[in-house]
Amino acid sequence: MNMNNIDPKNISGLLEVVSKKIGVSPEKLKQELEAGKFDSALNGMSKSDAAKFQQAVNNPKIVEKLMSTPQAKALYKKLTGE
């Protein structure tokens, strides 16, 4: 699964959905993500979830494991139209 091949329209749609859930503009969310910051996302989470998220971000093997789940693959296919 190569995330670099995602259609920009799909990324925009995903940013829209996530930004509404966490109460941040899509533009701000995109800027933070491109800078490797997750401040807005973390502020909208419980302390427990934020800690788990930070742990996952700091450990690429956890992210790889999550992205290989059937649910993640199905979401990726839905977003990319494959």
C-alpha positions in Angstrom: 0.0 0.0 0.0 1.7 3.2 -1.2 0.2 6.2 0.4 2.0 8.5 -2.1 -0.4 7.4 -4.9 -3.5 8.7 -3.2 -5.5 11.1 -5.4 -5.4 14.7 -4.0 -9.2 14.8 -4.1 -9.4 11.9 -1.7 -6.9 13.5 0.6 -9.0 16.7 0.6 -12.1 14.7 1.4 -10.3 12.9 4.3 -9.0 16.3 5.6 -12.6 17.7 5.5 -14.0 14.7 7.5 -11.3 14.7 10.1 -11.3 18.5 10.5 -15.0 18.5 11.2 -14.6 15.8 13.8 -11.8 17.7 15.7 -13.1 21.2 15.1 -10.1 22.5 13.1 -10.1 24.0 9.6 -8.9 21.6 6.8 -6.1 24.1 5.9 -4.8 24.2 9.5 -4.9 20.5 9.8 -3.0 20.0 6.5 -0.4 22.5 7.6 0.1 20.7 10.9 0.3 17.3 9.4 2.8 18.4 6.7 4.9 19.9 9.5 4.7 16.6 11.5 2.6 18.2 14.2 -0.6 16.6 15.6 -1.5 19.3 18.1 -5.1 19.8 16.9 -5.8 16.1 16.7 -4.3 15.5 20.1 -6.3 18.3 21.7 -9.5 16.7 20.7 -8.6 13.3 22.2 -8.8 12.0 25.7 -5.4 11.8 27.5 -5.4 8.0 27.1 -6.1 8.1 23.4 -3.6 10.9 22.9 -0.9 8.9 24.6 -1.7 5.8 22.5 -1.6 8.0 19.3 1.8 9.5 20.3 3.1 6.0 20.9 2.0 4.8 17.5 3.5 7.9 15.8 6.8 7.3 17.5 6.9 3.7 16.5 6.6 3.0 12.7 6.1 -0.7 13.3 2.9 0.0 15.1 1.7 2.2 12.2 2.7 -0.5 9.7 0.8 -3.1 11.7 -2.3 -0.9 11.9 -2.2 -0.1 8.1 -2.0 -3.8 7.3 -5.3 -4.6 9.0 -8.3 -5.5 6.8 -10.2 -2.5 8.0 -7.4 -0.1 7.1 -7.0 -1.7 3.7 -10.7 -1.4 3.1 -10.7 2.3 4.1 -7.7 2.9 1.8 -9.4 1.3 -1.1 -12.6 3.3 -0.5 -10.6 6.6 -0.3 -8.6 5.8 -3.4 -11.5 4.4 -5.4 -9.6 1.1 -6.0 
